[in-house]
Amino acid sequence: MIYHIELVPRRRWISLAAAFIIAGASSLYWYNEFRLMEIHDFGFSLARSLKPGVFALCMATIAACYGFVFVNAIPACVHLLRSQRRLSAGRCHLCGYDRRGSNTQICSECGEPFVQRASLICGRRTILTVAIAVPMCLCAVVGGIATAEGLILSEERAFEREVSNFISNGGVGMYARARRWPNGYSSLVYVPGRGCHGTD
Ligand SMILES: [Zn+2]
């Protein structure tokens, strides 16, 4: 008899929550990075935002896959190694009860059937979790990109208000400041005659 250990643990919401958070946060971060590197004009354009969006989707997919492996595969491997170590020592794979000398087929400590070996599988629970995680992560990526775009556009509107205040208060020449978090590496600039734009 084989003790099957699924890649995804029984409490699958931990795996799903981790994939959702990682996909959302990494798409927000990477969309910001690429969008501000490529586009310096103010305002939103679907055609210009497509490339940063695809890039953010790819990066978020990689990050979510790494997160999935980290959250599921590492605990599953630890569980497998512990079970194998207990089995080779003649103990119950689950609770470690010493079964040597026992004639029953069920552990008298935890009620689990005794097994010969443990193995890691990608079973129904794992497949179902991945099937739920994919659309969830896509929603998280769309949400992350929309949040990033919203942050960029709202800051551009705020900068335009600052520039009009600067001019109405008698300011002459150029006006510039760094963008706020998470885009502090780039700047917003107003140049008389050219208007407002961003820089790297
Ligand atoms: Zn046991």
Boltz pocket constraint, residues with backbone or C-beta under 6 A from the ligand:
constraints:
  - pocket:
      binder: B
      contacts: [[A, 92], [A, 93], [A, 94], [A, 95], [A, 96], [A, 97], [A, 107], [A, 108], [A, 109], [A, 110], [A, 111], [A, 112]]
      max_distance: 6.0
